[in-house]
């Protein structure tokens, strides 16, 4: 891979599928002897809507069973450490996009946790979407470049989004439920000072409808890998924010009654607190 350096930042240019680049951080360490603190992937985004978008998101496939083959990389039942910069950089990206006149044409949004590759250090994806027309837009690329420049402090200012532990606001949002673009979680994360970890959309919480079974409905009888998904995402988020308080934020309207009851019971059983919007400010 061709590589470039600026201070402590390394930019790698590769020709392979980005979701297939497993263990890029370890491979770099083995090749150079340099330790890797975080990984930021720059990628194209595709969407059925074809809407122009600039997106930020964590990665992982925590809901997949061990015997499933991940369709877009990663390892079944795995979630990367979410990079603490995700929330602060979403807010900075909105400001930069606005200053470049990209709003409201482009939507600046979070995406839910999805796809690979496998990585071992805090990670986030930055994406330009959603069609070839927008992938080639220089102003969209400029917004991402400025986000990297300012966000990593390459221009001489302080970097944005470094987790300092217990200094001030230490509540971290773990999104549970909702659609792929996590609108209800995003409404909270766009506010200053909010930290965000994994975001589990409905498709990452597979739950078997107990009404299809002739047994008494309870959290313990609802099949699917939803419990595994929540547990893996929570543990990865806790690890990424040492000293932080991780609170689950539920998109209540996205759940049926039996789903919400099961999830809230499981969260209580796991000692995972549920946060209301005002708890994060």
VOKOL-767562 format. One line per 8 residues: number of its first residue (from 0); their letters; for each residue x, y, z of N, C-alpha, C, O. Coordinates in pm, whole numbers. Example, Ala and Ser with C-alpha at 12.3 -4.5 7.8 and 13.67 -1.06 7.14 Angstrom:
<atoms>
0> AS> 1319,-569,780,1230,-450,780,1320,-330,780,1424,-332,846  1285,-225,708,1367,-106,714,1290,3,787,1341,114,804
</atoms>
This chain:
<atoms>
0> XXXXXXXX> 84,-120,0,0,0,0,87,125,0,190,131,68  45,222,-77,110,352,-75,71,421,57,-45,411,99  166,489,122,133,553,249,194,691,257,295,721,192  130,777,339,172,916,356,178,945,505,107,882,584  261,1040,545,277,1071,688,263,1220,712,308,1302,632  201,1253,825,196,1392,872,192,1385,1024,90,1350,1083  303,1418,1088,311,1403,1233,288,1259,1273,356,1168,1225  192,1237,1362,162,1102,1408,56,1032,1323,15,920,1355
8> XXXXXXXX> 11,1097,1216,-97,1042,1132,-38,973,1009,54,1025,945  -91,857,979,-51,782,859,-174,762,771,-279,720,819  -160,793,642,-269,775,547,-231,663,452,-128,671,385  -313,559,446,-286,445,359,-383,444,242,-503,465,259  -329,421,125,-410,415,3,-408,270,-45,-302,215,-76  -526,209,-52,-529,67,-86,-623,41,-202,-703,127,-238  -611,-77,-261,-689,-110,-380,-794,-218,-353,-873,-251,-442  -795,-273,-233,-886,-384,-203,-1019,-335,-147,-1038,-216,-122
16> XXXXXXXX> -1111,-430,-129,-1237,-398,-61,-1205,-356,81,-1133,-426,152  -1258,-243,123,-1224,-189,255,-1270,-281,368,-1204,-289,471  -1384,-351,348,-1435,-438,455,-1356,-568,465,-1380,-649,555  -1263,-589,372,-1181,-711,375,-1043,-687,434,-962,-779,443  -1017,-563,476,-884,-528,528,-872,-562,677,-848,-473,759  -887,-688,711,-881,-730,851,-743,-702,912,-639,-713,846  -746,-665,1041,-623,-647,1121,-525,-548,1059,-404,-567,1068  -578,-444,998,-492,-343,936,-400,-279,1040,-284,-250,1010
24> XXXXXXXX> -451,-258,1162,-370,-196,1266,-253,-286,1306,-141,-239,1321  -280,-414,1324,-173,-508,1362,-73,-528,1249,47,-542,1273  -123,-528,1127,-33,-545,1012,60,-425,999,178,-440,967  7,-304,1025,90,-184,1020,197,-188,1130,313,-155,1106  156,-229,1249,252,-239,1360,362,-339,1329,479,-315,1357  322,-452,1270,422,-556,1237,519,-507,1130,637,-540,1132  468,-428,1035,551,-383,923,641,-265,960,750,-251,905  596,-181,1054,670,-56,1080,724,-43,1222,814,37,1248
32> XXXXXXXX> 670,-124,1315,708,-109,1455,637,5,1525,662,29,1643  549,76,1455,472,187,1514,343,134,1575,271,56,1511  312,176,1697,187,133,1759,72,219,1705,89,338,1681  -43,157,1687,-160,223,1631,-260,253,1743,-302,161,1814  -298,380,1758,-391,420,1864,-536,416,1820,-625,391,1902  -562,439,1691,-699,440,1639,-694,422,1488,-591,444,1424  -808,383,1432,-818,366,1288,-941,441,1238,-1049,432,1297  -924,517,1129,-1033,591,1067,-1038,549,921,-943,573,846
40> XXXXXXXX> -1147,488,880,-1162,444,742,-1239,549,663,-1342,600,709  -1189,581,543,-1257,673,452,-1317,589,340,-1247,512,274  -1448,602,320,-1517,508,233,-1629,573,154,-1677,681,187  -1669,504,48,-1789,543,-25,-1910,481,44,-1901,374,103  -2021,550,35,-2147,502,95,-2249,479,-16,-2262,561,-107  -2320,368,-8,-2429,343,-102,-2559,332,-25,-2561,285,89  -2668,377,-87,-2799,370,-24,-2905,358,-132,-2890,413,-242  -3012,288,-100,-3122,270,-194,-3182,405,-234,-3226,424,-347
48> XXXXXXXX> -3182,498,-139,-3243,629,-163,-3163,715,-262,-3216,808,-321  -3034,682,-278,-2941,760,-361,-2919,902,-309,-2862,986,-379  -2964,929,-188,-2955,1065,-134,-2810,1101,-101,-2738,1019,-46  -2767,1223,-135,-2632,1264,-97,-2617,1271,53,-2702,1326,123  -2509,1213,104,-2493,1206,249,-2346,1200,288,-2262,1151,213  -2318,1251,406,-2188,1238,472,-2216,1167,603,-2291,1218,686  -2157,1050,624,-2195,969,739,-2076,931,827,-1961,926,782  -2107,905,953,-2008,863,1053,-2067,743,1127,-2185,745,1164
56> XXXXXXXX> -1987,638,1149,-2044,525,1222,-1939,429,1278,-1826,422,1229  -1978,354,1383,-1893,246,1436,-1915,119,1354,-2008,113,1273  -1832,19,1375,-1845,-103,1295,-1856,-229,1383,-1816,-231,1499  -1911,-333,1321,-1927,-461,1388,-2049,-534,1338,-2137,-476,1275  -2053,-663,1366,-2168,-748,1331,-2203,-832,1454,-2197,-955,1450  -2240,-765,1565,-2258,-836,1691,-2376,-932,1694,-2385,-1017,1783  -2466,-919,1597,-2587,-1002,1596,-2571,-1133,1520,-2657,-1221,1529  -2461,-1149,1446,-2447,-1269,1364,-2410,-1390,1448,-2329,-1381,1541
64> XXXXXXXX> -2470,-1504,1413,-2436,-1629,1481,-2300,-1678,1433,-2252,-1640,1327  -2239,-1763,1516,-2105,-1813,1486,-2098,-1886,1352,-1994,-1887,1286  -2211,-1948,1313,-2209,-2027,1189,-2246,-1943,1065,-2254,-1996,955  -2268,-1813,1084,-2302,-1727,971,-2177,-1664,911,-2080,-1637,981  -2182,-1642,780,-2072,-1575,711,-2109,-1428,695,-2208,-1397,628  -2032,-1337,754,-2064,-1195,742,-2065,-1150,596,-1965,-1170,526  -2174,-1091,549,-2180,-1051,408,-2090,-934,373,-2054,-916,256  -2052,-853,474,-1966,-736,447,-1851,-728,547,-1822,-622,601
72> XXXXXXXX> -1787,-841,570,-1669,-841,655,-1702,-843,804,-1818,-842,844  -1597,-844,884,-1614,-857,1028,-1612,-1002,1070,-1586,-1091,989  -1638,-1027,1198,-1640,-1161,1254,-1772,-1178,1329,-1811,-1089,1405  -1841,-1290,1310,-1972,-1308,1374,-1965,-1285,1526,-1875,-1334,1594  -2062,-1209,1577,-2068,-1183,1720,-1962,-1087,1770,-1928,-1087,1888  -1908,-1004,1680,-1798,-913,1714,-1837,-769,1687,-1911,-740,1593  -1787,-677,1771,-1800,-534,1747,-1668,-467,1781,-1608,-496,1884  -1623,-379,1695,-1499,-305,1720,-1518,-209,1837,-1631,-175,1871
80> XXXXXXXX> -1409,-166,1897,-1417,-57,1994,-1462,68,1917,-1395,108,1822  -1573,129,1957,-1616,250,1886,-1523,366,1918,-1492,393,2034  -1478,435,1815,-1387,548,1835,-1462,661,1906,-1567,704,1858  -1411,711,2019,-1479,819,2091,-1502,946,2008,-1583,1031,2045  -1431,960,1897,-1448,1079,1814,-1583,1082,1741,-1621,1187,1689  -1655,971,1735,-1775,963,1652,-1872,1078,1678,-1913,1146,1584  -1911,1101,1803,-2004,1208,1835,-1948,1346,1806,-2010,1422,1732  -1831,1381,1863,-1773,1512,1836,-1748,1538,1687,-1765,1650,1640
88> XXXXXXXX> -1707,1435,1613,-1680,1454,1470,-1809,1468,1389,-1809,1538,1287  -1916,1404,1430,-2045,1426,1361,-2082,1575,1371,-2123,1637,1273  -2067,1631,1491,-2101,1772,1510,-2007,1864,1431,-2052,1961,1371  -1877,1832,1431,-1781,1912,1356,-1809,1901,1205,-1799,2000,1133  -1842,1782,1158,-1871,1761,1017,-1992,1843,973,-1995,1897,862  -2093,1852,1060,-2210,1936,1029,-2169,2082,1009,-2214,2148,916  -2083,2131,1096,-2038,2270,1086,-1958,2293,959,-1976,2394,890  -1869,2200,928,-1786,2213,808,-1872,2206,682,-1855,2285,589
96> XXXXXXXX> -1965,2110,678,-2053,2095,562,-2136,2222,540,-2158,2264,427  -2181,2280,649,-2259,2404,641,-2173,2518,586,-2218,2596,502  -2049,2527,633,-1960,2635,589,-1924,2623,441,-1891,2722,376  -1929,2500,388,-1898,2475,246,-2023,2479,158,-2015,2456,37  -2139,2509,219,-2262,2518,142,-2319,2384,99,-2396,2377,3  -2283,2277,171,-2332,2143,135,-2470,2113,194,-2536,2019,151  -2512,2192,293,-2643,2171,354,-2745,2266,288,-2710,2380,258  -2868,2222,265,-2925,2092,305,-2915,1983,198,-2973,1876,214
104> XXXXXXXX> -2840,2010,89,-2832,1908,-17,-2782,1775,38,-2838,1670,10  -2675,1782,118,-2620,1661,180,-2678,1645,320,-2691,1741,395  -2711,1523,353,-2750,1492,491,-2625,1450,566,-2549,1366,519  -2603,1508,683,-2491,1468,768,-2550,1386,882,-2629,1437,961  -2511,1259,889,-2582,1170,981,-2493,1058,1033,-2390,1025,976  -2537,1002,1144,-2481,877,1193,-2536,762,1110,-2639,776,1044  -2467,649,1112,-2523,522,1067,-2510,425,1183,-2426,441,1271  -2594,324,1181,-2587,221,1284,-2461,136,1266,-2398,137,1160
112> XXXXXXXX> -2426,65,1371,-2312,-28,1368,-2336,-135,1261,-2438,-204,1263  -2243,-148,1169,-2255,-255,1069,-2120,-279,1000,-2030,-196,1010  -2108,-388,934,-1996,-439,854,-1860,-441,924,-1846,-399,1038  -1759,-493,850,-1622,-504,898,-1541,-388,845,-1597,-286,805  -1408,-401,844,-1328,-521,871,-1298,-538,1020,-1327,-451,1102  -1239,-653,1053,-1195,-677,1191,-1078,-583,1221,-984,-571,1143  -1086,-517,1336,-981,-425,1378,-973,-433,1530,-1069,-476,1595  -860,-393,1587,-836,-417,1730,-821,-290,1812,-802,-295,1934
120> XXXXXXXX> -830,-174,1745,-819,-46,1813,-945,36,1784,-1018,3,1691  -971,143,1861,-1093,222,1839,-1104,269,1694,-1008,318,1635  -1223,252,1638,-1241,267,1494,-1369,343,1461,-1469,334,1532  -1364,417,1350,-1486,475,1294,-1473,478,1141,-1364,471,1086  -1588,486,1076,-1595,504,931,-1648,643,901,-1741,690,966  -1588,709,800,-1638,833,743,-1671,804,597,-1587,752,524  -1793,836,556,-1836,796,423,-1901,911,346,-1967,998,403  -1880,908,214,-1947,1000,122,-2045,917,39,-2007,817,-21
128> XXXXXXXX> -2170,960,36,-2270,886,-39,-2355,980,-124,-2347,1103,-115  -2439,915,-208,-2465,772,-205,-2454,709,-344,-2480,590,-361  -2414,791,-445,-2398,740,-581,-2267,791,-639,-2199,875,-579  -2231,740,-757,-2105,778,-822,-2097,929,-843,-1989,988,-835  -2212,991,-871,-2215,1136,-891,-2160,1211,-769,-2088,1309,-783  -2196,1163,-650,-2156,1231,-526,-2020,1184,-476,-1949,1259,-409  -1981,1060,-508,-1849,1013,-468,-1740,1101,-528,-1633,1119,-469  -1767,1156,-647,-1667,1237,-716,-1675,1385,-685,-1600,1464,-741
136> XXXXXXXX> -1765,1423,-595,-1781,1565,-563,-1663,1616,-481,-1637,1569,-371  -1592,1713,-536,-1475,1767,-468,-1512,1840,-338,-1436,1838,-241  -1629,1905,-336,-1667,1977,-215,-1700,1881,-101,-1676,1912,15  -1755,1764,-135,-1781,1664,-32,-1649,1606,20,-1632,1586,140  -1557,1580,-73,-1424,1530,-32,-1351,1635,53,-1280,1600,147  -1369,1763,18,-1307,1871,94,-1360,1872,238,-1284,1896,332  -1491,1846,254,-1549,1843,388,-1486,1733,473,-1453,1756,590  -1468,1615,415,-1406,1504,488,-1259,1535,518,-1210,1506,627
144> XXXXXXXX> -1190,1595,420,-1048,1630,440,-1033,1733,553,-944,1721,637  -1121,1834,555,-1115,1935,661,-1149,1875,797,-1091,1913,898  -1243,1779,798,-1277,1711,923,-1154,1639,978,-1127,1646,1098  -1082,1569,892,-960,1500,935,-855,1602,982,-791,1583,1086  -838,1709,905,-736,1810,935,-761,1875,1070,-671,1886,1154  -885,1919,1090,-920,1985,1216,-936,1884,1330,-890,1906,1442  -1002,1772,1299,-1033,1674,1402,-910,1610,1463,-910,1575,1581  -805,1594,1382,-681,1534,1433,-578,1639,1474,-467,1606,1514
152> XXXXXXXX> -617,1766,1465,-527,1873,1508,-408,1892,1417,-303,1937,1463  -420,1858,1289,-306,1869,1197,-272,2013,1163,-160,2043,1120  -370,2103,1183,-344,2244,1151,-280,2320,1266,-257,2441,1257  -252,2250,1374,-186,2315,1488,-277,2334,1607,-230,2357,1718  -409,2324,1586,-502,2334,1698,-510,2200,1771,-449,2102,1729  -586,2197,1879,-603,2072,1951,-693,1977,1873,-779,2021,1797  -673,1848,1891,-758,1752,1821,-896,1750,1886,-913,1791,2001  -994,1702,1812,-1134,1703,1856,-1180,1560,1884,-1162,1470,1802
160> XXXXXXXX> -1240,1541,2002,-1303,1413,2031,-1217,1312,2104,-1250,1193,2106  -1108,1356,2164,-1029,1263,2245,-1099,1240,2378,-1142,1335,2443  -1112,1116,2417,-1178,1081,2543,-1082,1105,2658,-972,1050,2661  -1124,1189,2753,-1039,1221,2868,-1085,1153,2996,-1035,1183,3104  -1179,1060,2984,-1225,990,3104,-1320,1070,3187,-1427,1110,3139  -1284,1096,3310,-1377,1157,3405,-1377,1310,3406,-1431,1370,3499  -1317,1373,3307,-1313,1520,3309,-1444,1578,3255,-1459,1597,3134  -1537,1605,3343,-1664,1665,3302,-1767,1562,3261,-1792,1465,3333
168> XXXXXXXX> -1827,1583,3144,-1936,1496,3099,-1882,1358,3064,-1794,1344,2979  -1936,1256,3129,-1882,1122,3104,-1991,1021,3069,-1966,900,3072  -2110,1069,3034,-2217,978,2994,-2202,943,2846,-2178,1031,2763  -2217,815,2815,-2197,766,2678,-2325,698,2631,-2380,613,2701  -2372,735,2512,-2495,680,2458,-2469,548,2385,-2385,541,2295  -2544,444,2424,-2547,316,2351,-2685,309,2287,-2785,290,2357  -2692,323,2156,-2820,327,2087,-2880,189,2071,-2812,96,2026  -3007,174,2107,-3075,45,2096,-3207,66,2020,-3298,132,2070
176> XXXXXXXX> -3214,9,1900,-3336,16,1821,-3334,129,1720,-3245,215,1721  -3435,127,1634,-3447,231,1533,-3393,187,1399,-3348,74,1382  -3397,279,1303,-3354,248,1167,-3204,263,1148,-3130,292,1242  -3161,241,1024,-3018,239,994,-2951,373,1020,-2834,378,1060  -3023,483,999,-2962,615,1018,-2987,673,1157,-2960,790,1183  -3039,590,1245,-3049,620,1389,-3100,761,1419,-3037,834,1495  -3215,801,1360,-3257,941,1376,-3282,986,1519,-3246,1098,1556  -3342,900,1601,-3371,944,1739,-3244,951,1824,-3233,1035,1913
184> XXXXXXXX> -3150,864,1796,-3021,872,1866,-2943,994,1815,-2878,1065,1892  -2952,1017,1685,-2881,1129,1622,-2929,1263,1678,-2850,1356,1695  -3059,1272,1707,-3114,1396,1763,-3045,1435,1894,-3033,1553,1926  -2999,1334,1967,-2929,1360,2094,-2781,1388,2069,-2723,1479,2128  -2720,1309,1980,-2575,1318,1958,-2535,1450,1893,-2421,1494,1909  -2625,1515,1821,-2589,1643,1758,-2573,1755,1861,-2521,1862,1829  -2618,1731,1983,-2603,1833,2088,-2461,1828,2146,-2402,1720,2161  -2407,1944,2177,-2269,1952,2226,-2248,1870,2354,-2332,1868,2443
192> XXXXXXXX> -2133,1804,2359,-2094,1734,2481,-2142,1590,2491,-2113,1524,2591  -2214,1539,2390,-2266,1403,2398,-2166,1305,2333,-2117,1329,2222  -2138,1198,2403,-2051,1091,2353,-2138,975,2305,-2245,951,2360  -2091,904,2205,-2171,792,2152,-2082,671,2125,-1971,683,2075  -2136,554,2160,-2068,428,2131,-2140,355,2019,-2165,413,1914  -2172,228,2042,-2239,151,1936,-2385,191,1921,-2449,239,2014  -2435,168,1800,-2573,200,1766,-2635,75,1703,-2603,40,1590  -2723,9,1778,-2784,-116,1730,-2920,-87,1668,-3015,-55,1739
200> XXXXXXXX> -2928,-97,1538,-3057,-78,1471,-3140,-205,1486,-3093,-306,1537  -3264,-198,1439,-3354,-313,1452,-3297,-440,1390,-3318,-549,1443  -3226,-427,1277,-3175,-548,1211,-3061,-613,1289,-3027,-728,1263  -3003,-540,1383,-2898,-598,1469,-2955,-655,1599,-2880,-694,1688  -3088,-658,1609,-3155,-711,1728,-3258,-816,1687,-3378,-797,1709  -3214,-927,1626,-3309,-1028,1579,-3384,-1091,1697,-3323,-1149,1787  -3517,-1079,1695,-3601,-1132,1803,-3713,-1217,1742,-3783,-1174,1650  -3728,-1337,1796,-3833,-1426,1745,-3964,-1397,1818,-3969,-1400,1941
208> XXXXXXXX> -4067,-1368,1743,-4198,-1331,1798,-4255,-1443,1883,-4282,-1551,1831  -4273,-1419,2014,-4323,-1526,2102,-4469,-1563,2072,-4516,-1668,2114  -4539,-1477,2000,-4678,-1507,1964,-4687,-1624,1867,-4793,-1683,1848  -4574,-1656,1806,-4571,-1770,1715,-4547,-1901,1790,-4554,-2010,1732  -4518,-1889,1921,-4492,-2009,2002,-4603,-2031,2104,-4665,-1935,2150  -4628,-2154,2138,-4732,-2185,2237,-4672,-2196,2376,-4687,-2297,2444  -4602,-2089,2415,-4543,-2085,2549,-4572,-1948,2608,-4604,-1853,2537  -4559,-1940,2739,-4581,-1813,2808,-4475,-1712,2764,-4356,-1743,2759
216> XXXXXXXX> -4519,-1590,2731,-4427,-1488,2686,-4342,-1434,2801,-4394,-1389,2902  -4213,-1441,2784,-4122,-1378,2879,-3991,-1352,2808,-3964,-1409,2702  -3910,-1266,2867,-3782,-1231,2805,-3696,-1354,2781,-3619,-1359,2685  -3708,-1454,2869,-3621,-1571,2858,-3660,-1664,2743,-3580,-1747,2701  -3783,-1650,2692,-3827,-1742,2587,-3822,-1679,2448,-3860,-1743,2350  -3776,-1556,2438,-3771,-1489,2308,-3637,-1522,2242,-3531,-1477,2287  -3644,-1599,2136,-3523,-1643,2067,-3462,-1533,1981,-3513,-1421,1975  -3353,-1567,1915,-3280,-1470,1834,-3153,-1428,1906,-3133,-1459,2023
224> XXXXXXXX> -3068,-1357,1835,-2936,-1320,1890,-2934,-1179,1949,-2827,-1120,1964  -3051,-1125,1982,-3059,-987,2032,-2983,-967,2162,-2921,-862,2182  -2987,-1067,2251,-2914,-1052,2378,-2763,-1047,2353,-2692,-963,2409  -2715,-1137,2269,-2573,-1139,2234,-2531,-1005,2176,-2427,-951,2212  -2613,-951,2087,-2582,-825,2021,-2570,-710,2121,-2475,-632,2115  -2665,-701,2213,-2662,-595,2314,-2538,-610,2403,-2469,-512,2431  -2512,-732,2446,-2401,-756,2539,-2266,-722,2474,-2182,-655,2534  -2247,-767,2351,-2121,-742,2280,-2102,-592,2255,-1992,-540,2276
232> XXXXXXXX> -2208,-524,2211,-2200,-380,2183,-2174,-301,2311,-2096,-206,2311  -2239,-341,2419,-2220,-272,2547,-2075,-289,2596,-2011,-192,2636  -2025,-412,2593,-1890,-438,2643,-1785,-363,2562,-1688,-311,2618  -1804,-357,2429,-1708,-285,2344,-1713,-135,2374,-1609,-69,2375  -1833,-82,2399,-1848,60,2429,-1785,94,2564,-1718,196,2577  -1806,9,2663,-1743,29,2796,-1591,31,2782,-1524,115,2842  -1537,-61,2703,-1391,-69,2685,-1335,55,2615,-1222,96,2642  -1415,114,2526,-1368,230,2449,-1373,360,2530,-1308,457,2494
240> XXXXXXXX> -1452,360,2638,-1469,480,2720,-1437,451,2866,-1527,453,2950  -1310,423,2898,-1275,392,3037,-1311,508,3130,-1278,623,3103  -1380,475,3240,-1422,578,3332,-1554,642,3296,-1605,726,3371  -1612,604,3180,-1740,660,3138,-1857,582,3194,-1842,469,3242  -1975,642,3187,-2098,575,3227,-2182,551,3102,-2237,644,3044  -2191,426,3060,-2263,392,2937,-2410,372,2970,-2446,289,3053  -2495,449,2902,-2640,440,2920,-2704,397,2789,-2671,450,2683  -2796,301,2796,-2870,260,2677,-2979,362,2648,-3054,401,2737
248> XXXXXXXX> -2985,405,2523,-3093,494,2480,-3181,418,2382,-3136,379,2274  -3306,396,2419,-3397,315,2338,-3479,402,2244,-3531,507,2282  -3491,355,2120,-3586,416,2027,-3719,345,2051,-3752,248,1982  -3795,394,2148,-3915,325,2195,-4015,298,2084,-4078,192,2081  -4031,393,1993,-4134,380,1890,-4102,271,1788,-4189,229,1712  -3977,226,1786,-3940,124,1687,-3970,-18,1736,-3957,-114,1660  -4011,-31,1862,-4035,-164,1920,-4184,-191,1941,-4262,-101,1969  -4220,-316,1926,-4352,-361,1971,-4344,-379,2122,-4235,-386,2179
256> XXXXXXXX> -4460,-386,2187,-4463,-394,2332,-4382,-508,2388,-4308,-490,2485  -4395,-627,2329,-4324,-744,2382,-4173,-730,2363,-4096,-780,2444  -4132,-661,2256,-3989,-640,2233,-3932,-544,2337,-3826,-570,2396  -4002,-434,2360,-3954,-335,2457,-3947,-394,2597,-3851,-371,2670  -4048,-472,2634,-4048,-535,2766,-3930,-630,2783,-3864,-632,2886  -3905,-709,2678,-3794,-805,2684,-3660,-734,2694,-3573,-773,2773  -3642,-629,2614,-3515,-558,2612,-3491,-485,2744,-3380,-490,2798  -3593,-418,2797,-3574,-347,2924,-3545,-445,3038,-3467,-415,3128
264> XXXXXXXX> -3610,-562,3035,-3582,-665,3137,-3439,-714,3127,-3371,-731,3229  -3393,-738,3005,-3256,-788,2986,-3154,-683,3027,-3053,-715,3089  -3179,-556,2994,-3087,-449,3033,-3076,-441,3186,-2967,-423,3240  -3190,-455,3254,-3188,-452,3401,-3109,-571,3456,-3033,-557,3552  -3129,-686,3394,-3058,-807,3437,-2907,-792,3421,-2830,-844,3502  -2866,-719,3316,-2723,-698,3288,-2667,-574,3359,-2550,-539,3341  -2752,-508,3441,-2712,-384,3510,-2670,-274,3414,-2578,-196,3441  -2739,-268,3300,-2717,-161,3203,-2829,-58,3223,-2947,-89,3203
272> XXXXXXXX> -2791,62,3262,-2891,166,3289,-2949,219,3158,-2881,224,3055  -3076,259,3166,-3143,321,3051,-3144,471,3071,-3180,520,3178  -3104,545,2967,-3099,691,2977,-3208,757,2895,-3240,713,2785  -3267,863,2950,-3360,947,2876,-3278,1055,2806,-3164,1080,2844  -3336,1122,2705,-3258,1223,2632,-3187,1323,2722,-3070,1355,2700  -3256,1373,2825,-3196,1477,2910,-3079,1423,2994,-3000,1502,3046  -3068,1292,3009,-2959,1235,3089,-2823,1251,3024,-2720,1237,3091  -2820,1282,2894,-2693,1285,2822,-2633,1425,2813,-2521,1442,2763
280> X> -2706,1526,2861,-2657,1664,2848,-2595,1715,2977,-2549,1830,2981
</atoms>
